Amino acid sequence: MNRELLDDILDRMRRRSTHSKLLAASSARPRPSPELLRKLHAGKATLRHQRVGLPLEEKVRQLLQLQHIYVALLAKQRPLQAWERPWNVKP
């Protein structure tokens, strides 16, 4: 095969590839600054340390609250399966 034919094949594959479109879109977004990353990391560490001292009932309450938020977002995207619906329980 000659070089032009190979280039043409590769070019067609790149245009069809969804992956390359996602990569192009993600590379257009600027990277977060090191300062922002440090603040986010410190905030996550603070939350983690606060959660360690919580009683089990509060941890379960937070988990159920987050599960309901997640399921509501998922339900907007597609119909839920029977096993994806959260139980109606209170901690």
C-alpha positions in Angstrom: 0.0 0.0 0.0 1.2 3.5 -0.7 1.4 6.2 1.9 -1.5 8.3 0.5 -3.9 5.3 0.8 -2.8 4.6 4.4 -3.3 8.3 5.3 -6.7 8.2 3.7 -7.7 5.1 5.6 -6.5 6.6 8.9 -8.3 9.9 8.2 -11.6 8.1 7.6 -11.1 6.0 10.8 -10.5 9.2 12.8 -13.6 10.9 11.5 -15.8 7.9 12.3 -14.4 7.4 15.8 -16.6 8.7 18.6 -13.6 8.4 20.8 -11.6 10.9 18.8 -14.6 13.4 19.0 -14.6 13.0 22.8 -10.9 13.5 23.0 -11.1 16.6 20.9 -13.9 18.0 23.0 -12.1 17.3 26.3 -8.8 18.7 25.1 -10.5 22.0 24.3 -11.3 22.5 27.9 -8.6 24.2 29.9 -7.0 22.3 32.7 -7.8 23.3 36.3 -5.1 25.4 38.0 -2.9 23.7 40.6 -4.3 26.1 43.2 -7.9 25.0 42.4 -6.8 21.3 42.6 -5.2 21.9 46.0 -8.4 23.6 47.3 -10.6 20.8 46.1 -8.3 18.1 47.6 -8.2 20.0 50.9 -12.0 20.3 50.9 -12.5 16.6 50.2 -10.1 15.7 53.0 -12.0 17.9 55.4 -15.3 16.3 54.5 -13.7 12.8 54.9 -12.5 13.7 58.4 -15.9 15.0 59.4 -17.7 11.9 58.1 -15.4 9.6 60.1 -16.8 10.9 63.4 -20.4 10.7 62.4 -22.7 8.1 64.0 -23.8 5.2 61.8 -27.4 6.5 61.5 -26.2 9.8 60.0 -23.9 8.0 57.6 -26.9 5.9 56.4 -29.1 8.9 56.1 -26.5 10.7 53.9 -26.1 7.6 51.8 -29.8 7.3 51.2 -30.1 11.0 50.4 -27.3 10.7 47.8 -28.9 7.6 46.4 -32.2 9.4 45.8 -30.4 12.3 44.1 -28.5 9.8 41.8 -31.7 7.9 41.0 -33.5 11.1 40.1 -30.7 12.1 37.7 -30.6 8.7 36.2 -34.4 8.6 35.7 -34.2 11.8 33.7 -31.9 10.0 31.2 -33.7 6.7 30.8 -36.4 4.5 32.4 -35.3 2.8 35.6 -35.1 -1.0 36.0 -37.1 -2.4 38.9 -33.9 -3.2 40.8 -32.6 0.4 40.4 -35.4 2.0 42.4 -34.4 2.8 45.9 -36.4 1.5 48.9 -38.5 3.9 50.7 -36.8 3.6 54.1 -35.9 6.0 56.8 -32.8 5.5 58.9 
